[in-house]
Amino acid sequence: MKTTHKESLNRLARVRGQINGIKRMIEEEKYCIDIITQIQAARSALRSLELKILEKHMHHCVNNALTDGDREDADEKIDELLRVMKKQY
């Protein structure tokens, strides 16, 4: 399923709300495990958004480069994806 920029912005707004909630929890000195749980939820939401955007990039940008027969552009897009993915590890 492809995602639109508007959908991505909506997801990001929810993550921002989660982050603000975490900030409040810390300010209110809530129980550590509850704060960690919310941090994990926000991280998961960001990962989900990242995967949706990655999916869109693969289906749109990379696929277009391949179907247009522009092998150099396709290789460049694949290389940049690999560079980004390697930064995670």
PyMOL Python script that loads the backbone (N, CA, C, O; Angstrom):
from pymol import cmd

cmd.read_pdbstr("""\
ATOM      1  N   MET A   1       0.836  -1.185   0.000  1.00  0.00           N
ATOM      2  CA  MET A   1       0.000   0.000   0.000  1.00  0.00           C
ATOM      3  C   MET A   1       0.881   1.248   0.000  1.00  0.00           C
ATOM      4  O   MET A   1       1.761   1.398   0.848  1.00  0.00           O
ATOM      5  N   LYS A   2       0.642   2.115  -0.932  1.00  0.00           N
ATOM      6  CA  LYS A   2       1.401   3.356  -1.007  1.00  0.00           C
ATOM      7  C   LYS A   2       0.847   4.348   0.003  1.00  0.00           C
ATOM      8  O   LYS A   2      -0.322   4.292   0.385  1.00  0.00           O
ATOM      9  N   THR A   3       1.707   5.245   0.419  1.00  0.00           N
ATOM     10  CA  THR A   3       1.281   6.281   1.351  1.00  0.00           C
ATOM     11  C   THR A   3       1.499   7.650   0.708  1.00  0.00           C
ATOM     12  O   THR A   3       2.443   7.849  -0.056  1.00  0.00           O
ATOM     13  N   THR A   4       0.624   8.570   1.027  1.00  0.00           N
ATOM     14  CA  THR A   4       0.756   9.922   0.491  1.00  0.00           C
ATOM     15  C   THR A   4       1.502  10.789   1.489  1.00  0.00           C
ATOM     16  O   THR A   4       1.683  10.417   2.649  1.00  0.00           O
ATOM     17  N   HIS A   5       1.929  11.945   1.018  1.00  0.00           N
ATOM     18  CA  HIS A   5       2.603  12.882   1.919  1.00  0.00           C
ATOM     19  C   HIS A   5       1.664  13.301   3.052  1.00  0.00           C
ATOM     20  O   HIS A   5       2.093  13.447   4.196  1.00  0.00           O
ATOM     21  N   LYS A   6       0.386  13.492   2.730  1.00  0.00           N
ATOM     22  CA  LYS A   6      -0.584  13.888   3.752  1.00  0.00           C
ATOM     23  C   LYS A   6      -0.700  12.801   4.823  1.00  0.00           C
ATOM     24  O   LYS A   6      -0.740  13.101   6.016  1.00  0.00           O
ATOM     25  N   GLU A   7      -0.753  11.543   4.395  1.00  0.00           N
ATOM     26  CA  GLU A   7      -0.815  10.443   5.364  1.00  0.00           C
ATOM     27  C   GLU A   7       0.442  10.404   6.224  1.00  0.00           C
ATOM     28  O   GLU A   7       0.373  10.152   7.426  1.00  0.00           O
ATOM     29  N   SER A   8       1.589  10.655   5.602  1.00  0.00           N
ATOM     30  CA  SER A   8       2.845  10.681   6.352  1.00  0.00           C
ATOM     31  C   SER A   8       2.841  11.804   7.376  1.00  0.00           C
ATOM     32  O   SER A   8       3.283  11.622   8.510  1.00  0.00           O
ATOM     33  N   LEU A   9       2.342  12.961   6.973  1.00  0.00           N
ATOM     34  CA  LEU A   9       2.271  14.086   7.911  1.00  0.00           C
ATOM     35  C   LEU A   9       1.314  13.789   9.063  1.00  0.00           C
ATOM     36  O   LEU A   9       1.579  14.171  10.203  1.00  0.00           O
ATOM     37  N   ASN A  10       0.209  13.114   8.774  1.00  0.00           N
ATOM     38  CA  ASN A  10      -0.728  12.732   9.838  1.00  0.00           C
ATOM     39  C   ASN A  10      -0.067  11.767  10.819  1.00  0.00           C
ATOM     40  O   ASN A  10      -0.220  11.906  12.033  1.00  0.00           O
ATOM     41  N   ARG A  11       0.661  10.796  10.293  1.00  0.00           N
ATOM     42  CA  ARG A  11       1.369   9.848  11.158  1.00  0.00           C
ATOM     43  C   ARG A  11       2.400  10.584  12.014  1.00  0.00           C
ATOM     44  O   ARG A  11       2.540  10.311  13.206  1.00  0.00           O
ATOM     45  N   LEU A  12       3.117  11.517  11.394  1.00  0.00           N
ATOM     46  CA  LEU A  12       4.134  12.277  12.109  1.00  0.00           C
ATOM     47  C   LEU A  12       3.515  13.145  13.200  1.00  0.00           C
ATOM     48  O   LEU A  12       4.108  13.318  14.265  1.00  0.00           O
ATOM     49  N   ALA A  13       2.348  13.681  12.946  1.00  0.00           N
ATOM     50  CA  ALA A  13       1.647  14.478  13.967  1.00  0.00           C
ATOM     51  C   ALA A  13       1.296  13.599  15.170  1.00  0.00           C
ATOM     52  O   ALA A  13       1.368  14.051  16.313  1.00  0.00           O
ATOM     53  N   ARG A  14       0.916  12.340  14.911  1.00  0.00           N
ATOM     54  CA  ARG A  14       0.627  11.419  16.016  1.00  0.00           C
ATOM     55  C   ARG A  14       1.894  11.129  16.813  1.00  0.00           C
ATOM     56  O   ARG A  14       1.856  11.058  18.042  1.00  0.00           O
ATOM     57  N   VAL A  15       3.016  10.961  16.113  1.00  0.00           N
ATOM     58  CA  VAL A  15       4.286  10.720  16.801  1.00  0.00           C
ATOM     59  C   VAL A  15       4.652  11.933  17.651  1.00  0.00           C
ATOM     60  O   VAL A  15       5.108  11.792  18.785  1.00  0.00           O
ATOM     61  N   ARG A  16       4.450  13.115  17.096  1.00  0.00           N
ATOM     62  CA  ARG A  16       4.727  14.339  17.866  1.00  0.00           C
ATOM     63  C   ARG A  16       3.883  14.368  19.141  1.00  0.00           C
ATOM     64  O   ARG A  16       4.365  14.757  20.205  1.00  0.00           O
ATOM     65  N   GLY A  17       2.635  13.960  19.026  1.00  0.00           N
ATOM     66  CA  GLY A  17       1.780  13.882  20.209  1.00  0.00           C
ATOM     67  C   GLY A  17       2.318  12.887  21.216  1.00  0.00           C
ATOM     68  O   GLY A  17       2.277  13.136  22.421  1.00  0.00           O
ATOM     69  N   GLN A  18       2.827  11.754  20.732  1.00  0.00           N
ATOM     70  CA  GLN A  18       3.415  10.767  21.640  1.00  0.00           C
ATOM     71  C   GLN A  18       4.645  11.345  22.335  1.00  0.00           C
ATOM     72  O   GLN A  18       4.822  11.155  23.538  1.00  0.00           O
ATOM     73  N   ILE A  19       5.485  12.040  21.596  1.00  0.00           N
ATOM     74  CA  ILE A  19       6.697  12.638  22.167  1.00  0.00           C
ATOM     75  C   ILE A  19       6.332  13.685  23.222  1.00  0.00           C
ATOM     76  O   ILE A  19       6.938  13.740  24.292  1.00  0.00           O
ATOM     77  N   ASN A  20       5.335  14.510  22.904  1.00  0.00           N
ATOM     78  CA  ASN A  20       4.881  15.501  23.893  1.00  0.00           C
ATOM     79  C   ASN A  20       4.346  14.817  25.147  1.00  0.00           C
ATOM     80  O   ASN A  20       4.549  15.297  26.263  1.00  0.00           O
ATOM     81  N   GLY A  21       3.656  13.687  24.951  1.00  0.00           N
ATOM     82  CA  GLY A  21       3.162  12.925  26.085  1.00  0.00           C
ATOM     83  C   GLY A  21       4.300  12.369  26.935  1.00  0.00           C
ATOM     84  O   GLY A  21       4.214  12.360  28.163  1.00  0.00           O
ATOM     85  N   ILE A  22       5.348  11.913  26.292  1.00  0.00           N
ATOM     86  CA  ILE A  22       6.514  11.399  27.010  1.00  0.00           C
ATOM     87  C   ILE A  22       7.154  12.525  27.813  1.00  0.00           C
ATOM     88  O   ILE A  22       7.533  12.336  28.969  1.00  0.00           O
ATOM     89  N   LYS A  23       7.271  13.686  27.200  1.00  0.00           N
ATOM     90  CA  LYS A  23       7.845  14.853  27.901  1.00  0.00           C
ATOM     91  C   LYS A  23       7.042  15.170  29.156  1.00  0.00           C
ATOM     92  O   LYS A  23       7.608  15.414  30.222  1.00  0.00           O
ATOM     93  N   ARG A  24       5.722  15.165  29.020  1.00  0.00           N
ATOM     94  CA  ARG A  24       4.866  15.432  30.185  1.00  0.00           C
ATOM     95  C   ARG A  24       5.058  14.372  31.266  1.00  0.00           C
ATOM     96  O   ARG A  24       5.123  14.684  32.455  1.00  0.00           O
ATOM     97  N   MET A  25       5.146  13.123  30.838  1.00  0.00           N
ATOM     98  CA  MET A  25       5.342  12.036  31.797  1.00  0.00           C
ATOM     99  C   MET A  25       6.637  12.229  32.585  1.00  0.00           C
ATOM    100  O   MET A  25       6.676  12.002  33.794  1.00  0.00           O
ATOM    101  N   ILE A  26       7.692  12.648  31.893  1.00  0.00           N
ATOM    102  CA  ILE A  26       8.966  12.880  32.571  1.00  0.00           C
ATOM    103  C   ILE A  26       8.849  14.070  33.520  1.00  0.00           C
ATOM    104  O   ILE A  26       9.322  14.021  34.655  1.00  0.00           O
ATOM    105  N   GLU A  27       8.217  15.134  33.043  1.00  0.00           N
ATOM    106  CA  GLU A  27       8.024  16.318  33.891  1.00  0.00           C
ATOM    107  C   GLU A  27       7.221  15.973  35.145  1.00  0.00           C
ATOM    108  O   GLU A  27       7.475  16.512  36.222  1.00  0.00           O
ATOM    109  N   GLU A  28       6.257  15.078  34.993  1.00  0.00           N
ATOM    110  CA  GLU A  28       5.402  14.690  36.120  1.00  0.00           C
ATOM    111  C   GLU A  28       5.993  13.533  36.920  1.00  0.00           C
ATOM    112  O   GLU A  28       5.374  13.026  37.856  1.00  0.00           O
ATOM    113  N   GLU A  29       7.209  13.123  36.533  1.00  0.00           N
ATOM    114  CA  GLU A  29       7.930  12.051  37.228  1.00  0.00           C
ATOM    115  C   GLU A  29       7.118  10.767  37.318  1.00  0.00           C
ATOM    116  O   GLU A  29       7.022  10.146  38.376  1.00  0.00           O
ATOM    117  N   LYS A  30       6.541  10.386  36.195  1.00  0.00           N
ATOM    118  CA  LYS A  30       5.768   9.147  36.126  1.00  0.00           C
ATOM    119  C   LYS A  30       6.692   7.942  36.269  1.00  0.00           C
ATOM    120  O   LYS A  30       7.916   8.065  36.221  1.00  0.00           O
ATOM    121  N   TYR A  31       6.086   6.798  36.443  1.00  0.00           N
ATOM    122  CA  TYR A  31       6.807   5.546  36.637  1.00  0.00           C
ATOM    123  C   TYR A  31       7.677   5.248  35.414  1.00  0.00           C
ATOM    124  O   TYR A  31       7.219   5.340  34.275  1.00  0.00           O
ATOM    125  N   CYS A  32       8.935   4.892  35.668  1.00  0.00           N
ATOM    126  CA  CYS A  32       9.926   4.697  34.592  1.00  0.00           C
ATOM    127  C   CYS A  32       9.461   3.713  33.521  1.00  0.00           C
ATOM    128  O   CYS A  32       9.618   3.978  32.329  1.00  0.00           O
ATOM    129  N   ILE A  33       8.900   2.598  33.928  1.00  0.00           N
ATOM    130  CA  ILE A  33       8.473   1.585  32.963  1.00  0.00           C
ATOM    131  C   ILE A  33       7.376   2.137  32.049  1.00  0.00           C
ATOM    132  O   ILE A  33       7.341   1.818  30.860  1.00  0.00           O
ATOM    133  N   ASP A  34       6.500   2.947  32.589  1.00  0.00           N
ATOM    134  CA  ASP A  34       5.457   3.567  31.766  1.00  0.00           C
ATOM    135  C   ASP A  34       6.071   4.509  30.725  1.00  0.00           C
ATOM    136  O   ASP A  34       5.617   4.564  29.582  1.00  0.00           O
ATOM    137  N   ILE A  35       7.097   5.242  31.131  1.00  0.00           N
ATOM    138  CA  ILE A  35       7.779   6.150  30.203  1.00  0.00           C
ATOM    139  C   ILE A  35       8.486   5.343  29.117  1.00  0.00           C
ATOM    140  O   ILE A  35       8.394   5.678  27.936  1.00  0.00           O
ATOM    141  N   ILE A  36       9.183   4.292  29.508  1.00  0.00           N
ATOM    142  CA  ILE A  36       9.884   3.443  28.542  1.00  0.00           C
ATOM    143  C   ILE A  36       8.895   2.831  27.556  1.00  0.00           C
ATOM    144  O   ILE A  36       9.178   2.750  26.361  1.00  0.00           O
ATOM    145  N   THR A  37       7.754   2.406  28.046  1.00  0.00           N
ATOM    146  CA  THR A  37       6.726   1.829  27.182  1.00  0.00           C
ATOM    147  C   THR A  37       6.277   2.840  26.133  1.00  0.00           C
ATOM    148  O   THR A  37       6.095   2.489  24.967  1.00  0.00           O
ATOM    149  N   GLN A  38       6.101   4.080  26.540  1.00  0.00           N
ATOM    150  CA  GLN A  38       5.687   5.122  25.596  1.00  0.00           C
ATOM    151  C   GLN A  38       6.796   5.456  24.604  1.00  0.00           C
ATOM    152  O   GLN A  38       6.521   5.742  23.439  1.00  0.00           O
ATOM    153  N   ILE A  39       8.045   5.422  25.058  1.00  0.00           N
ATOM    154  CA  ILE A  39       9.179   5.648  24.156  1.00  0.00           C
ATOM    155  C   ILE A  39       9.211   4.550  23.094  1.00  0.00           C
ATOM    156  O   ILE A  39       9.422   4.827  21.913  1.00  0.00           O
ATOM    157  N   GLN A  40       9.002   3.313  23.516  1.00  0.00           N
ATOM    158  CA  GLN A  40       8.980   2.200  22.564  1.00  0.00           C
ATOM    159  C   GLN A  40       7.845   2.357  21.555  1.00  0.00           C
ATOM    160  O   GLN A  40       8.013   2.052  20.375  1.00  0.00           O
ATOM    161  N   ALA A  41       6.703   2.825  22.016  1.00  0.00           N
ATOM    162  CA  ALA A  41       5.567   3.035  21.118  1.00  0.00           C
ATOM    163  C   ALA A  41       5.888   4.114  20.087  1.00  0.00           C
ATOM    164  O   ALA A  41       5.554   3.968  18.911  1.00  0.00           O
ATOM    165  N   ALA A  42       6.533   5.192  20.522  1.00  0.00           N
ATOM    166  CA  ALA A  42       6.901   6.275  19.595  1.00  0.00           C
ATOM    167  C   ALA A  42       7.945   5.778  18.599  1.00  0.00           C
ATOM    168  O   ALA A  42       7.864   6.087  17.410  1.00  0.00           O
ATOM    169  N   ARG A  43       8.914   5.018  19.071  1.00  0.00           N
ATOM    170  CA  ARG A  43       9.936   4.464  18.187  1.00  0.00           C
ATOM    171  C   ARG A  43       9.299   3.537  17.144  1.00  0.00           C
ATOM    172  O   ARG A  43       9.666   3.563  15.970  1.00  0.00           O
ATOM    173  N   SER A  44       8.358   2.733  17.585  1.00  0.00           N
ATOM    174  CA  SER A  44       7.656   1.829  16.679  1.00  0.00           C
ATOM    175  C   SER A  44       6.869   2.609  15.628  1.00  0.00           C
ATOM    176  O   SER A  44       6.846   2.227  14.458  1.00  0.00           O
ATOM    177  N   ALA A  45       6.232   3.687  16.038  1.00  0.00           N
ATOM    178  CA  ALA A  45       5.472   4.518  15.103  1.00  0.00           C
ATOM    179  C   ALA A  45       6.399   5.155  14.066  1.00  0.00           C
ATOM    180  O   ALA A  45       6.052   5.236  12.888  1.00  0.00           O
ATOM    181  N   LEU A  46       7.569   5.604  14.502  1.00  0.00           N
ATOM    182  CA  LEU A  46       8.533   6.175  13.557  1.00  0.00           C
ATOM    183  C   LEU A  46       9.054   5.109  12.592  1.00  0.00           C
ATOM    184  O   LEU A  46       9.214   5.371  11.399  1.00  0.00           O
ATOM    185  N   ARG A  47       9.317   3.915  13.108  1.00  0.00           N
ATOM    186  CA  ARG A  47       9.761   2.813  12.244  1.00  0.00           C
ATOM    187  C   ARG A  47       8.701   2.490  11.194  1.00  0.00           C
ATOM    188  O   ARG A  47       9.016   2.257  10.027  1.00  0.00           O
ATOM    189  N   SER A  48       7.450   2.481  11.624  1.00  0.00           N
ATOM    190  CA  SER A  48       6.351   2.202  10.710  1.00  0.00           C
ATOM    191  C   SER A  48       6.286   3.266   9.615  1.00  0.00           C
ATOM    192  O   SER A  48       6.115   2.937   8.441  1.00  0.00           O
ATOM    193  N   LEU A  49       6.421   4.528   9.989  1.00  0.00           N
ATOM    194  CA  LEU A  49       6.425   5.620   9.017  1.00  0.00           C
ATOM    195  C   LEU A  49       7.611   5.475   8.063  1.00  0.00           C
ATOM    196  O   LEU A  49       7.470   5.654   6.853  1.00  0.00           O
ATOM    197  N   GLU A  50       8.765   5.154   8.614  1.00  0.00           N
ATOM    198  CA  GLU A  50       9.959   4.963   7.790  1.00  0.00           C
ATOM    199  C   GLU A  50       9.722   3.880   6.740  1.00  0.00           C
ATOM    200  O   GLU A  50      10.072   4.060   5.574  1.00  0.00           O
ATOM    201  N   LEU A  51       9.137   2.768   7.143  1.00  0.00           N
ATOM    202  CA  LEU A  51       8.881   1.670   6.212  1.00  0.00           C
ATOM    203  C   LEU A  51       7.873   2.057   5.133  1.00  0.00           C
ATOM    204  O   LEU A  51       8.016   1.658   3.977  1.00  0.00           O
ATOM    205  N   LYS A  52       6.861   2.827   5.504  1.00  0.00           N
ATOM    206  CA  LYS A  52       5.875   3.288   4.508  1.00  0.00           C
ATOM    207  C   LYS A  52       6.542   4.191   3.470  1.00  0.00           C
ATOM    208  O   LYS A  52       6.281   4.070   2.273  1.00  0.00           O
ATOM    209  N   ILE A  53       7.400   5.091   3.936  1.00  0.00           N
ATOM    210  CA  ILE A  53       8.091   5.993   3.016  1.00  0.00           C
ATOM    211  C   ILE A  53       9.081   5.218   2.163  1.00  0.00           C
ATOM    212  O   ILE A  53       9.222   5.496   0.972  1.00  0.00           O
ATOM    213  N   LEU A  54       9.769   4.247   2.758  1.00  0.00           N
ATOM    214  CA  LEU A  54      10.682   3.393   2.002  1.00  0.00           C
ATOM    215  C   LEU A  54       9.933   2.627   0.912  1.00  0.00           C
ATOM    216  O   LEU A  54      10.398   2.524  -0.223  1.00  0.00           O
ATOM    217  N   GLU A  55       8.778   2.096   1.273  1.00  0.00           N
ATOM    218  CA  GLU A  55       7.952   1.366   0.307  1.00  0.00           C
ATOM    219  C   GLU A  55       7.567   2.279  -0.866  1.00  0.00           C
ATOM    220  O   GLU A  55       7.649   1.884  -2.029  1.00  0.00           O
ATOM    221  N   LYS A  56       7.153   3.491  -0.540  1.00  0.00           N
ATOM    222  CA  LYS A  56       6.773   4.445  -1.585  1.00  0.00           C
ATOM    223  C   LYS A  56       7.971   4.758  -2.472  1.00  0.00           C
ATOM    224  O   LYS A  56       7.843   4.814  -3.695  1.00  0.00           O
ATOM    225  N   HIS A  57       9.119   4.958  -1.866  1.00  0.00           N
ATOM    226  CA  HIS A  57      10.334   5.267  -2.626  1.00  0.00           C
ATOM    227  C   HIS A  57      10.688   4.120  -3.572  1.00  0.00           C
ATOM    228  O   HIS A  57      11.041   4.346  -4.729  1.00  0.00           O
ATOM    229  N   MET A  58      10.592   2.897  -3.072  1.00  0.00           N
ATOM    230  CA  MET A  58      10.923   1.732  -3.896  1.00  0.00           C
ATOM    231  C   MET A  58       9.943   1.604  -5.069  1.00  0.00           C
ATOM    232  O   MET A  58      10.351   1.381  -6.209  1.00  0.00           O
ATOM    233  N   HIS A  59       8.664   1.748  -4.776  1.00  0.00           N
ATOM    234  CA  HIS A  59       7.651   1.586  -5.823  1.00  0.00           C
ATOM    235  C   HIS A  59       7.642   2.741  -6.815  1.00  0.00           C
ATOM    236  O   HIS A  59       7.308   2.552  -7.985  1.00  0.00           O
ATOM    237  N   HIS A  60       8.002   3.919  -6.362  1.00  0.00           N
ATOM    238  CA  HIS A  60       7.927   5.085  -7.235  1.00  0.00           C
ATOM    239  C   HIS A  60       9.286   5.415  -7.846  1.00  0.00           C
ATOM    240  O   HIS A  60       9.481   5.257  -9.051  1.00  0.00           O
ATOM    241  N   CYS A  61      10.211   5.865  -7.029  1.00  0.00           N
ATOM    242  CA  CYS A  61      11.489   6.379  -7.542  1.00  0.00           C
ATOM    243  C   CYS A  61      12.364   5.289  -8.154  1.00  0.00           C
ATOM    244  O   CYS A  61      12.829   5.419  -9.286  1.00  0.00           O
ATOM    245  N   VAL A  62      12.582   4.226  -7.405  1.00  0.00           N
ATOM    246  CA  VAL A  62      13.451   3.163  -7.903  1.00  0.00           C
ATOM    247  C   VAL A  62      12.793   2.454  -9.081  1.00  0.00           C
ATOM    248  O   VAL A  62      13.431   2.215 -10.107  1.00  0.00           O
ATOM    249  N   ASN A  63      11.525   2.122  -8.929  1.00  0.00           N
ATOM    250  CA  ASN A  63      10.818   1.434 -10.006  1.00  0.00           C
ATOM    251  C   ASN A  63      10.798   2.267 -11.289  1.00  0.00           C
ATOM    252  O   ASN A  63      10.993   1.734 -12.381  1.00  0.00           O
ATOM    253  N   ASN A  64      10.563   3.572 -11.155  1.00  0.00           N
ATOM    254  CA  ASN A  64      10.562   4.440 -12.343  1.00  0.00           C
ATOM    255  C   ASN A  64      11.918   4.445 -13.042  1.00  0.00           C
ATOM    256  O   ASN A  64      11.991   4.409 -14.270  1.00  0.00           O
ATOM    257  N   ALA A  65      12.982   4.488 -12.258  1.00  0.00           N
ATOM    258  CA  ALA A  65      14.323   4.477 -12.849  1.00  0.00           C
ATOM    259  C   ALA A  65      14.560   3.176 -13.610  1.00  0.00           C
ATOM    260  O   ALA A  65      15.178   3.176 -14.675  1.00  0.00           O
ATOM    261  N   LEU A  66      14.070   2.080 -13.062  1.00  0.00           N
ATOM    262  CA  LEU A  66      14.243   0.782 -13.726  1.00  0.00           C
ATOM    263  C   LEU A  66      13.394   0.676 -14.990  1.00  0.00           C
ATOM    264  O   LEU A  66      13.874   0.229 -16.032  1.00  0.00           O
ATOM    265  N   THR A  67      12.130   1.089 -14.891  1.00  0.00           N
ATOM    266  CA  THR A  67      11.242   0.954 -16.057  1.00  0.00           C
ATOM    267  C   THR A  67      11.576   1.951 -17.155  1.00  0.00           C
ATOM    268  O   THR A  67      11.287   1.709 -18.327  1.00  0.00           O
ATOM    269  N   ASP A  68      12.190   3.084 -16.776  1.00  0.00           N
ATOM    270  CA  ASP A  68      12.625   4.063 -17.787  1.00  0.00           C
ATOM    271  C   ASP A  68      13.894   3.608 -18.495  1.00  0.00           C
ATOM    272  O   ASP A  68      14.335   4.227 -19.463  1.00  0.00           O
ATOM    273  N   GLY A  69      14.473   2.523 -18.003  1.00  0.00           N
ATOM    274  CA  GLY A  69      15.689   2.005 -18.620  1.00  0.00           C
ATOM    275  C   GLY A  69      16.938   2.781 -18.248  1.00  0.00           C
ATOM    276  O   GLY A  69      17.990   2.603 -18.863  1.00  0.00           O
ATOM    277  N   ASP A  70      16.830   3.635 -17.252  1.00  0.00           N
ATOM    278  CA  ASP A  70      17.983   4.438 -16.815  1.00  0.00           C
ATOM    279  C   ASP A  70      18.726   3.657 -15.733  1.00  0.00           C
ATOM    280  O   ASP A  70      18.531   3.879 -14.537  1.00  0.00           O
ATOM    281  N   ARG A  71      19.567   2.754 -16.174  1.00  0.00           N
ATOM    282  CA  ARG A  71      20.275   1.861 -15.249  1.00  0.00           C
ATOM    283  C   ARG A  71      21.159   2.643 -14.277  1.00  0.00           C
ATOM    284  O   ARG A  71      21.260   2.285 -13.103  1.00  0.00           O
ATOM    285  N   GLU A  72      21.795   3.702 -14.760  1.00  0.00           N
ATOM    286  CA  GLU A  72      22.658   4.506 -13.897  1.00  0.00           C
ATOM    287  C   GLU A  72      21.860   5.154 -12.769  1.00  0.00           C
ATOM    288  O   GLU A  72      22.291   5.151 -11.616  1.00  0.00           O
ATOM    289  N   ASP A  73      20.708   5.703 -13.101  1.00  0.00           N
ATOM    290  CA  ASP A  73      19.839   6.310 -12.091  1.00  0.00           C
ATOM    291  C   ASP A  73      19.337   5.257 -11.115  1.00  0.00           C
ATOM    292  O   ASP A  73      19.294   5.498  -9.909  1.00  0.00           O
ATOM    293  N   ALA A  74      18.961   4.100 -11.623  1.00  0.00           N
ATOM    294  CA  ALA A  74      18.484   3.014 -10.760  1.00  0.00           C
ATOM    295  C   ALA A  74      19.587   2.577  -9.806  1.00  0.00           C
ATOM    296  O   ALA A  74      19.343   2.398  -8.613  1.00  0.00           O
ATOM    297  N   ASP A  75      20.803   2.403 -10.328  1.00  0.00           N
ATOM    298  CA  ASP A  75      21.933   2.007  -9.470  1.00  0.00           C
ATOM    299  C   ASP A  75      22.198   3.057  -8.395  1.00  0.00           C
ATOM    300  O   ASP A  75      22.490   2.729  -7.245  1.00  0.00           O
ATOM    301  N   GLU A  76      22.090   4.322  -8.789  1.00  0.00           N
ATOM    302  CA  GLU A  76      22.309   5.419  -7.838  1.00  0.00           C
ATOM    303  C   GLU A  76      21.257   5.380  -6.722  1.00  0.00           C
ATOM    304  O   GLU A  76      21.589   5.552  -5.549  1.00  0.00           O
ATOM    305  N   LYS A  77      20.013   5.157  -7.081  1.00  0.00           N
ATOM    306  CA  LYS A  77      18.934   5.106  -6.082  1.00  0.00           C
ATOM    307  C   LYS A  77      19.105   3.901  -5.154  1.00  0.00           C
ATOM    308  O   LYS A  77      18.871   4.000  -3.950  1.00  0.00           O
ATOM    309  N   ILE A  78      19.509   2.783  -5.714  1.00  0.00           N
ATOM    310  CA  ILE A  78      19.749   1.587  -4.891  1.00  0.00           C
ATOM    311  C   ILE A  78      20.922   1.838  -3.941  1.00  0.00           C
ATOM    312  O   ILE A  78      20.850   1.488  -2.763  1.00  0.00           O
ATOM    313  N   ASP A  79      21.993   2.440  -4.444  1.00  0.00           N
ATOM    314  CA  ASP A  79      23.156   2.732  -3.604  1.00  0.00           C
ATOM    315  C   ASP A  79      22.806   3.684  -2.462  1.00  0.00           C
ATOM    316  O   ASP A  79      23.253   3.493  -1.331  1.00  0.00           O
ATOM    317  N   GLU A  80      22.003   4.715  -2.761  1.00  0.00           N
ATOM    318  CA  GLU A  80      21.651   5.653  -1.701  1.00  0.00           C
ATOM    319  C   GLU A  80      20.768   4.986  -0.655  1.00  0.00           C
ATOM    320  O   GLU A  80      20.878   5.287   0.534  1.00  0.00           O
ATOM    321  N   LEU A  81      19.896   4.082  -1.087  1.00  0.00           N
ATOM    322  CA  LEU A  81      19.086   3.323  -0.140  1.00  0.00           C
ATOM    323  C   LEU A  81      19.963   2.457   0.758  1.00  0.00           C
ATOM    324  O   LEU A  81      19.763   2.398   1.972  1.00  0.00           O
ATOM    325  N   LEU A  82      20.918   1.799   0.156  1.00  0.00           N
ATOM    326  CA  LEU A  82      21.825   0.958   0.935  1.00  0.00           C
ATOM    327  C   LEU A  82      22.629   1.776   1.940  1.00  0.00           C
ATOM    328  O   LEU A  82      22.832   1.344   3.075  1.00  0.00           O
ATOM    329  N   ARG A  83      23.089   2.957   1.525  1.00  0.00           N
ATOM    330  CA  ARG A  83      23.829   3.828   2.456  1.00  0.00           C
ATOM    331  C   ARG A  83      22.965   4.207   3.656  1.00  0.00           C
ATOM    332  O   ARG A  83      23.424   4.168   4.797  1.00  0.00           O
ATOM    333  N   VAL A  84      21.730   4.567   3.395  1.00  0.00           N
ATOM    334  CA  VAL A  84      20.815   4.951   4.472  1.00  0.00           C
ATOM    335  C   VAL A  84      20.539   3.762   5.390  1.00  0.00           C
ATOM    336  O   VAL A  84      20.555   3.903   6.613  1.00  0.00           O
ATOM    337  N   MET A  85      20.290   2.607   4.808  1.00  0.00           N
ATOM    338  CA  MET A  85      19.982   1.429   5.607  1.00  0.00           C
ATOM    339  C   MET A  85      21.186   0.995   6.444  1.00  0.00           C
ATOM    340  O   MET A  85      21.012   0.547   7.577  1.00  0.00           O
ATOM    341  N   LYS A  86      22.382   1.116   5.917  1.00  0.00           N
ATOM    342  CA  LYS A  86      23.590   0.735   6.655  1.00  0.00           C
ATOM    343  C   LYS A  86      23.818   1.624   7.862  1.00  0.00           C
ATOM    344  O   LYS A  86      24.426   1.186   8.839  1.00  0.00           O
ATOM    345  N   LYS A  87      23.345   2.867   7.821  1.00  0.00           N
ATOM    346  CA  LYS A  87      23.514   3.797   8.951  1.00  0.00           C
ATOM    347  C   LYS A  87      22.754   3.314  10.178  1.00  0.00           C
ATOM    348  O   LYS A  87      23.067   3.704  11.303  1.00  0.00           O
ATOM    349  N   GLN A  88      21.759   2.467   9.959  1.00  0.00           N
ATOM    350  CA  GLN A  88      20.958   1.966  11.081  1.00  0.00           C
ATOM    351  C   GLN A  88      21.710   0.919  11.888  1.00  0.00           C
ATOM    352  O   GLN A  88      21.342   0.630  13.027  1.00  0.00           O
ATOM    353  N   TYR A  89      22.754   0.352  11.312  1.00  0.00           N
ATOM    354  CA  TYR A  89      23.442  -0.763  11.986  1.00  0.00           C
ATOM    355  C   TYR A  89      24.811  -0.410  12.448  1.00  0.00           C
ATOM    356  O   TYR A  89      25.502  -1.248  13.027  1.00  0.00           O
TER     357      TYR A  89
END
""", "prot")
cmd.dss("prot")
cmd.show_as("cartoon", "prot")
cmd.util.cbc("prot")
cmd.orient("prot")
